[in-house]
Amino acid sequence: MTEPAFRILARDPSSPARAAILTTSHGAIETPCFLPVGTRGAVKGVEFDRLEEWGCRAILSNTYHLMARPGREILRSAGGLHAFLGWTRAILTDSGGFQVMSLSSRRRITEEGVEFRTPEDGTKNFLSPELAMELQSEFGVDIAMALDVCPPFPAERREVEEACRVSAAWAVRSRESWRGAGLLFGIVQGGTHEDLRRESARRTVDLAFDGHAIGGVAVGEPKDSIRAVTAFTAPLLPEEKPRYLMGVGTPADLLASVRSGVDLFDCVLPTRHGRMGHAYTRTGEVTIKHHRFREDLSPLDAECSCPVCRRHSRAYLRHLFVVGDFSAPMLLSIHNVFFYLDWMKRIRRAIGEGSLAALAAPPEGNIPEGA
Amino acid sequence: MTEPAFRILARDPSSPARAAILTTSHGAIETPCFLPVGTRGAVKGVEFDRLEEWGCRAILSNTYHLMARPGREILRSAGGLHAFLGWTRAILTDSGGFQVMSLSSRRRITEEGVEFRTPEDGTKNFLSPELAMELQSEFGVDIAMALDVCPPFPAERREVEEACRVSAAWAVRSRESWRGAGLLFGIVQGGTHEDLRRESARRTVDLAFDGHAIGGVAVGEPKDSIRAVTAFTAPLLPEEKPRYLMGVGTPADLLASVRSGVDLFDCVLPTRHGRMGHAYTRTGEVTIKHHRFREDLSPLDAECSCPVCRRHSRAYLRHLFVVGDFSAPMLLSIHNVFFYLDWMKRIRRAIGEGSLAALAAPPEGNIPEGA
């Protein structure tokens, strides 16, 4: 008998949270884990050297975007995604379900798959569960995702039902056609409807995936709703397999979801907000351009040991943002990604020590949407 | 008697090139040396940690820009420029002469100084030699520059003569008013006119500055002309003091100028061209977006040991540029600055070994102006 890929090391006495090791062919991932997002193959503004130095074990990339550019052939001739990126640790790829939604004005979903035009050059493309599996297998990813249909929020219940129906059929086809060396995760949909989530979880779990994702969250619904869906759905997923909450969230969201039993996360917030000038800190979110930081000679976060906080003040970073220096978004992205990875370390340590109940999340700020 | 700040360690038998140590209160600078440009206080796209790791001993910043933003008071309250930037090694600041030229539609030069409006917000400012000295002293820079008038190219001879006349007067006032702890360098002007250069050099040298700069080059004149002016002017400057060629140039320009006896350089090329997608390599300049790099799995430079070349291929970097990923200009800037610093190391080593004559510069490519 082979060792299971997912091995639970410690359980939190106060919640379903657990610390575990997820073994992949590109190294072990300690969970709960945050995967920095490299949609197109780079974690924007953060060198891979830094990620390694900080103990980052896995990044997320995107099948849909990689299929469009650089394209399948180049990835194949490079010898797979790891070789193409120059990243030797684990890679999880989303299959494209979320992108199908976000490009909804240009796509047509049929029973067979999804037809869409790439926004950049209008090229006609077609993605089916079989192709999504073939691509991820060819890319050589460590964790592949089944192809799903991710309904937006708000959506008619009928629309969510239909997305669940097609996702369930595609989950079967994804499972059956998967020939990759990596793990394959199924995705639970169902929007904010408990009965649909329950039904989707049941059908997904039946397919014996290597892990399960909670999809269709962080698509525009209120934050409370994301947390409620997560708290409701996570326990429906087998506890001996990893649970992955897609596209969520703030440091506080991550802690709340860990307490619901989630193991894996990805989110664009640390890099996207970093580029926009928002920094995550132990005391809340800092919008660095604000006039009040003009003469603030303290670091972004007084306890942070990231390369930015070890060296630079808020006043300096504000200055760089105000003058529009290219380094400004880079430095905030570096801090934010470090902060997220460090936050997950603190969460893992607290689970290991049985002290998770006492861990307080940073207060949530009021970063304006799209600011 | 105190040790001289500039100590020559080795001389090239084939040219006026020399290897030396320039001592500052923030560490010793091995020359010939390239100073990465941090006009507004950051070397765009390159972390200070990286610069330190690569042995960079000094950066350049700009009095004119720092005076405008963040402004004198913030730098004062931070405890000087080093503290504000979080950079503990040497800093050289240009005084503003070059910026006065590049903002020429908005400035008025009088005997007293230069009146200008900051392009960002139209604030009226005034810079005199005395104020330029006061600011650089207050900033606590290691090498300060006299305030000069830098005529553009092309310019009427009369205009260059007038710039020389005012620069000479301002040099006297700069020298007399300098109270800083750092070194003060005078600047030779004179455009492409040998007699004016000679006269400016004589008057500058008479003032017993700690070092001398060749200014007013790289202002639009042909490359051959830059090299000719440098070759002509450098020997007019005392050989026991450091010589600094302002704002030049390509790796080949740097080698040619070292062979004329120049010790210090700064240039925006590695960062600016990096952001535009141009990389410097041992085999010439690479415009990474070019279709021919689409499947090129080799690094930018096969012999380069920078963090980018150790990990990434041209195909990957091209892909990031094509999709407009924020990491793309960052990664090319990292490579280019490393390449420049490494190139100077190779030059210093060759001088030390007496083999400079045999050192070949990378071929110069055809990077289109403003591309």
Chai-1 contact restraints between the chains, C-beta under 6 A:
chainA,res_idxA,chainB,res_idxB,connection_type,confidence,min_distance_angstrom,max_distance_angstrom,comment,restraint_id
A,R40,B,V323,contact,1.0,0.0,6.0,A-B,restraint_1
A,R40,B,D325,contact,1.0,0.0,6.0,A-B,restraint_2
A,A42,B,L320,contact,1.0,0.0,6.0,A-B,restraint_3
A,A42,B,D325,contact,1.0,0.0,6.0,A-B,restraint_4
A,A42,B,S327,contact,1.0,0.0,6.0,A-B,restraint_5
A,K44,B,F326,contact,1.0,0.0,6.0,A-B,restraint_6
A,K44,B,S327,contact,1.0,0.0,6.0,A-B,restraint_7
A,G45,B,F326,contact,1.0,0.0,6.0,A-B,restraint_8
A,D49,B,P307,contact,1.0,0.0,6.0,A-B,restraint_9
A,R69,B,V323,contact,1.0,0.0,6.0,A-B,restraint_10
A,P70,B,H319,contact,1.0,0.0,6.0,A-B,restraint_11
A,I74,B,E295,contact,1.0,0.0,6.0,A-B,restraint_12
A,S77,B,E295,contact,1.0,0.0,6.0,A-B,restraint_13
A,A78,B,L297,contact,1.0,0.0,6.0,A-B,restraint_14
A,F84,B,Y316,contact,1.0,0.0,6.0,A-B,restraint_15
A,G86,B,R311,contact,1.0,0.0,6.0,A-B,restraint_16
A,G86,B,H312,contact,1.0,0.0,6.0,A-B,restraint_17
A,E295,B,I74,contact,1.0,0.0,6.0,A-B,restraint_18
A,E295,B,S77,contact,1.0,0.0,6.0,A-B,restraint_19
A,L297,B,A78,contact,1.0,0.0,6.0,A-B,restraint_20
A,P307,B,D49,contact,1.0,0.0,6.0,A-B,restraint_21
A,R311,B,G86,contact,1.0,0.0,6.0,A-B,restraint_22
A,H312,B,G86,contact,1.0,0.0,6.0,A-B,restraint_23
A,Y316,B,F84,contact,1.0,0.0,6.0,A-B,restraint_24
A,H319,B,P70,contact,1.0,0.0,6.0,A-B,restraint_25
A,L320,B,A42,contact,1.0,0.0,6.0,A-B,restraint_26
A,V323,B,R40,contact,1.0,0.0,6.0,A-B,restraint_27
A,V323,B,R69,contact,1.0,0.0,6.0,A-B,restraint_28
A,D325,B,R40,contact,1.0,0.0,6.0,A-B,restraint_29
A,D325,B,A42,contact,1.0,0.0,6.0,A-B,restraint_30
A,F326,B,K44,contact,1.0,0.0,6.0,A-B,restraint_31
A,F326,B,G45,contact,1.0,0.0,6.0,A-B,restraint_32
A,S327,B,A42,contact,1.0,0.0,6.0,A-B,restraint_33
A,S327,B,K44,contact,1.0,0.0,6.0,A-B,restraint_34
A,M330,B,M330,contact,1.0,0.0,6.0,A-B,restraint_35
